[in-house]
Amino acid sequence: MKVAERTSMAKEFELFDKMSKHEQVVFCNDPTTGLRAIIAIHNTTLGPALGGCRMQPYNSMDEALEDVLRLSKGMTYKCAAADVDFGGGKAVIIGDPMTDKTPELFRAFGQFVNSLGGRFYTGTDMGTSMEDFIHASKETNFINGLPEVYGGGGDSSIPTAAGVLYSLQATNQILFGSDELGGHKYAIQGLGKVGFKVATGLLQAGADLFVTDISTENLQAIIELATNTTGTVTVISKEDIYSQEADIFIPCAFGGIINENTISQFKVKAIVGAANNQLLNDVHGRMLHDKGILYAPDYIVNSGGLIQVADELYGINHERVLAKTKHIYDAVLGVFQEARVSRKTTEEAANEMCEKRIADRSNRNSFYTSAAKPKWSIRNLS
Ligand code: NAD
């Protein structure tokens, strides 16, 4: 075959190259409801794939595919780090969440989820709400994160915020030799569902907070709350939050906020927050490391919500969820220690811990049991 022909063949099949690290990618099309969605299952070594469903007006199929492949891989690591019996998956619905949602569209999506027979569990993510998944759950049982009255765990920001506070304690242990949250300065970006609860916990412990949010309502609420605590609140502009003199920066708004521009401004000793995908690229983890800023990997810090969603498999129990969430403290401390010993960035150390956990389970799964007799043994008997 000529080189030109081979190149063209490669182009024809590049979809398979893109998904070569994934187990399965499902394209969902329902012209009647307008549903166009992609479900990506990255790795199910630890259990069925788990991951939320985003709805976004993607500009192209490639953009949607890239997002779902990246996010589903991230879920494999997040599930492994949280030590839940789930693997990594994710779904994206191509559409505008403001104008394109209908109950029938989500029922159609539910049918596609159901067709996977339990290989994929999903629920809300950016652009989708619990309400949407109440519709989807009429077509499938493989939905989690529903409201409590529908048998789900309800608001996941409670365990997520608890996990951030445990991570801050672990970080303070390294920075100051004590878990104490009070007596230190924190810069918080975003006082939404998670950030507000984290700020509340810190104020109650007597911490000094520098906060920013684009919502004046949220800022007013935290100022009022501070008056009943021993902590203090100072409002900072959204541009100045990165250069604020504080001990720890707590990103709780959006991803990609650790980048070349912000790294040059940071004056903090550590970054510990709930936002997903905080490092714009892997190289920024190395840059933080070189600058001597301790970074707690986001997918461990913010895994409280995932722990709750995964717990629904056993019937929701909030006490058990909070008990499991406490392990985030040990996980963060473990990653800090491993990174120091192996001279890796904390992100590299966390990723390796997850990969080892998956490899260990993979090896254990090859254990021979009589219930799963390989065909050759039957042949040998005959
Ligand atoms: P949220 O939407 O309730 O809160 C985000 C807050 O950030 C809002 O108050 C918003 O006004 C503020 N904000 C937006 N742009 C801003 C800006 N430029 N500067 C300052 N503030 C800004 O979201 P949430 O549920 O609190 O989640 C926060 C982050 O944590 C997100 O990145 C989310 O993906 C991640 N996360 C959340 C959970 C959960 O259980 N809710 C779990 C894991 C990860």
Residues whose N, C-alpha, C, O or C-beta is under 5 A from the ligand:
A	BS01	NAD	S156 S157 T160 Q189 G190 L191 G192 K193 V194 G195 T212 D213 I214 S215 N218 K238 C252 A253 F254 G255 A274 A275 N276 N302 G305
